[in-house]
Amino acid sequence: MTLHFFIDKEHFPYQYKDDLSFKNKKLVELLGSSNTWMLWTLRTYLELKPHYACTLTDTIPASGITFFFRGSINLAQKPNLHQFWVCMVADSVWHPYSQINLFQNYLASTKYPQSYFVRHWPQLNIIKSLSSVSFPKNIFYFGEVANLAPELKSADWKNFIATNDFAFKTPHFSQWNDYSDADIIIGIRSFDPDDQYINKPASKLINSWLANAVFIGGKDLAYSYERETEFDYIDVKSYDDLKEVLIKLKTDTDLFSRYRLQAVNRGNDFSERFFLNQWVTLIDQKILPLCQHSGNNNKLKHYIFLLRRYLIFKLESTTLRLKKIFQI
């Protein structure tokens, strides 16, 4: 069965259509950015096409299995009787009328019917940390600066960095694969303990492991889901806690080395084959069987499916409105 990957005309990579491959350097740079249509739909298409019959299209196929990023199809659109939709939710909200929704955060995947957790593909062509220092100096944040905790953009932070002989770097997305100078990676969006980012992936953590760099994160649920040992990464409770941790890593060489060794160990858990295997398992054991038993050509079964999803969506929407009104 052919797997179709749909990107709407506004975001379709027409300029690369003659060379849609990982050999195209400009395309690879785009795949390393924060463009969600490229990160999910195009990247997944390129990764899977050597293993499945795949098409990349700017038109929703009239039948068969179609993968798409939530931003390409609005909430009002519904699949017809012959379509089987797989929504790659990413940072967005689920699509109630997609037969399957794929989430990059495990907890989010437990909240909706026919939803599954799949880890985001890692950063392409990661250059591992070459640092051999005992005392960490270079602290990196890989991501959109707008998403960095406000405290880490403050004058106090700049003063702390300078006073303690650290360097803090936030590279352009074209360099998000280059960890060669990195001693420590920070992935903190907020110091508020209520900000657990159920819509976010653990990509910053996993990329750091693949780069063999020590990671410091916040209370993101995605990070804690991946933790196996105390030394997998460091989670901090506050801005002051972060500064204390950095000073401790700088003065305790054995502690820094232990975290670094564990980063290397965990990086070995996430080979290229690991990410491919999770998709193959998902497609072969979940998506294809569900599509085959979805009731294609059965109008009543299709109508009942759409009605159930509509009721779930309306109940969720009403509950959220009530929570806002009563500030629950």
C-alpha positions, 0 to 999 in steps of 0.5 A, spaced: 500 500 500 502 506 498 503 511 503 502 519 501 505 525 504 501 531 503 504 538 504 499 544 502 501 548 497 503 554 501 508 550 504 510 545 499 518 545 497 517 546 490 524 549 489 527 542 491 522 538 487 528 536 482 532 533 488 528 531 494 534 527 497 539 528 503 544 529 498 541 536 497 545 540 502 540 546 501 534 541 503 538 538 508 539 545 511 532 546 511 530 540 514 535 542 520 531 548 521 524 549 525 520 548 519 515 543 522 512 541 515 519 540 513 521 536 520 515 532 520 512 531 513 518 531 508 523 528 513 519 522 514 517 521 507 525 521 505 526 517 511 521 512 509 521 512 501 527 507 501 522 502 505 515 503 502 512 505 496 511 513 498 509 519 494 510 526 496 504 531 494 500 538 494 493 535 493 490 530 498 489 523 495 482 521 494 483 514 497 488 511 501 493 512 507 495 520 507 500 522 512 500 530 514 502 535 519 496 538 523 498 545 520 496 542 513 489 540 514 484 544 518 480 542 524 473 542 519 476 538 514 474 530 514 476 524 510 471 521 505 469 514 505 476 512 502 481 516 505 485 514 511 488 520 515 494 520 519 496 526 523 503 528 525 501 533 531 508 535 532 507 542 537 499 543 535 493 540 537 490 533 535 486 532 529 479 529 531 477 526 524 484 523 523 483 516 524 490 516 527 494 521 531 501 521 532 504 525 538 511 527 539 510 527 547 508 520 550 503 523 555 499 527 550 498 520 546 495 517 552 489 522 551 486 521 545 483 515 541 487 511 536 493 516 538 501 513 538 507 516 541 513 517 536 520 520 537 522 526 532 527 524 528 534 526 530 538 532 528 541 531 521 548 530 521 550 531 528 557 533 529 559 530 536 562 534 541 570 534 541 571 537 547 576 534 552 576 539 558 575 537 565 572 544 566 566 546 562 566 552 559 562 552 552 554 552 554 550 552 548 542 552 546 540 549 540 533 552 538 529 558 537 531 564 542 524 566 542 523 559 546 528 560 551 527 561 558 527 569 559 532 569 565 537 566 560 536 572 556 537 577 561 543 582 563 544 578 570 545 571 566 550 575 561 553 577 567 553 570 570 556 567 564 562 573 564 564 573 571 564 565 571 568 565 565 563 561 561 561 562 554 553 562 552 552 561 545 545 560 541 547 558 534 543 559 527 539 554 525 544 552 519 549 550 525 544 546 529 548 540 528 554 542 530 556 540 537 563 540 536 565 546 541 559 544 546 561 542 553 554 543 556 547 543 552 541 547 556 534 546 554 530 550 558 524 553 556 521 556 563 523 555 570 515 555 572 514 548 575 507 548 572 510 549 565 511 541 563 510 542 555 506 536 554 506 538 546 514 538 546 518 532 544 525 530 548 529 532 541 534 537 545 535 531 550 536 526 545 540 530 540 545 532 546 546 525 547 547 523 540 552 529 541 555 526 547 554 532 551 552 534 558 544 536 558 541 541 563 533 541 562 527 544 566 521 540 568 519 538 561 515 531 561 518 529 555 525 529 558 523 525 564 520 520 560 527 518 557 530 518 564 533 511 566 538 513 571 540 519 575 546 521 571 542 521 564 541 529 565 540 534 570 534 537 571 533 544 575 528 547 579 529 554 578 534 560 575 538 560 581 539 552 581 541 552 574 547 557 576 549 553 582 549 547 578 553 550 573 558 552 578 558 545 581 560 542 574 565 547 573 569 545 580 567 538 581 571 535 575 569 527 577 561 529 577 562 533 570 565 527 567 560 522 570 554 526 566 558 526 560 560 518 560 552 517 561 551 522 555 555 517 551 552 511 553 545 514 552 547 516 545 548 509 543 541 507 545 539 512 539 542 509 533 539 511 526 536 504 525 532 506 532 528 511 529 527 508 523 524 501 527 519 505 531 516 508 524 516 501 521 513 498 527 508 503 527 506 502 520 506 495 520 503 493 526 498 499 527 497 503 521 496 498 516 492 493 520 487 499 522 487 502 515 485 495 512 479 494 518 477 501 518 471 500 514 472 503 507 466 503 503 462 502 509 458 508 509 454 507 516 461 505 520 464 511 517 459 516 519 459 513 526 466 514 526 466 521 524 460 522 529 464 519 535 470 524 534 465 530 533 462 528 540 469 527 543 472 534 540 466 538 542 466 535 549 474 537 550 472 544 547 467 545 552 471 542 558 476 547 556 472 553 556 469 551 562 476 551 565 477 558 563 471 561 565 471 558 572 479 558 572 479 551 574 
